[in-house]
């Protein structure tokens, strides 16, 4: 495989939702991540989670104020991170 096709990007996000990431926002986040070919991983509170696993993310106990590092590795990594950023922003606006 061409190395340029397997590019990894990481972005840091601050969770601003009053309730943190509970079932509803996590399911929205996973739904967003599933639209991309890139492998999505989330690092929070010292725990590495699959961006495609609701249970994995839920057990990380992501609360308001948490710093979350999201890595996307693959051909559409940048687009995936843009979409995840938008998803998290919309969830915060909705108060979820």
C-alpha positions in Angstrom: 0.0 0.0 0.0 1.2 3.5 -0.8 2.3 5.3 2.4 0.6 8.5 1.4 -2.7 6.7 1.3 -2.3 5.6 5.0 -1.9 9.1 6.4 -2.7 9.6 10.1 -4.0 12.9 11.6 -4.7 13.7 15.2 -6.8 16.5 16.7 -7.5 17.5 20.2 -11.1 18.3 21.3 -12.4 19.7 24.6 -15.7 18.2 25.7 -18.1 21.0 26.6 -21.4 19.0 26.9 -22.8 19.5 30.4 -23.3 15.7 30.7 -20.2 14.7 28.9 -20.4 11.9 26.3 -23.2 9.6 27.4 -25.2 7.2 25.3 -26.9 9.6 22.8 -23.8 11.7 21.9 -21.6 8.6 21.7 -24.0 6.9 19.3 -24.0 10.1 17.1 -20.2 10.2 17.2 -19.9 6.5 16.2 -22.5 7.0 13.4 -20.3 9.8 12.1 -17.1 7.8 12.3 -18.6 4.9 10.5 -19.1 7.0 7.3 -15.3 7.0 6.7 -12.7 4.4 5.5 -10.1 5.7 8.0 -9.5 3.9 11.2 -10.7 6.2 14.1 -9.2 5.9 17.6 -10.0 8.1 20.6 -7.5 8.6 23.5 -9.0 10.0 26.7 -8.2 9.6 30.4 -5.3 7.3 29.4 -7.7 4.9 27.6 -7.5 4.2 23.9 -10.9 3.5 22.3 -12.1 2.4 18.9 -14.1 5.2 17.3 -16.5 2.6 16.0 -17.4 1.0 19.4 -20.1 2.6 21.5 -19.3 0.4 24.5 -15.6 1.2 24.2 -16.2 4.9 24.3 -18.9 4.7 27.0 -16.5 2.9 29.4 -14.0 5.7 29.0 -16.3 7.9 31.1 -15.8 11.1 29.1 -17.0 14.0 31.2 -17.3 17.7 30.6 -13.9 19.3 30.5 -12.1 16.2 29.2 -9.5 16.6 26.6 -10.0 14.0 23.9 -7.5 13.1 21.2 -9.0 11.7 18.0 -6.8 10.0 15.5 -7.9 9.1 12.0 -5.6 6.9 9.8 -6.4 6.4 6.2 -7.1 8.0 2.9 -9.9 10.2 4.2 -8.4 11.0 7.6 -8.7 14.8 7.3 -12.4 14.6 6.2 -13.2 12.2 9.0 -11.7 14.5 11.6 -13.5 17.5 10.1 -16.8 15.6 10.4 -16.1 14.5 13.9 -15.3 18.1 14.9 -18.6 19.2 13.4 -20.5 16.4 15.1 -19.0 17.3 18.5 -19.8 21.0 18.0 -23.4 20.2 17.0 -23.9 18.0 20.0 -22.6 20.8 22.3 -25.0 23.3 20.7 -27.9 20.9 21.2 -27.0 20.4 24.8 -26.5 16.6 24.5 
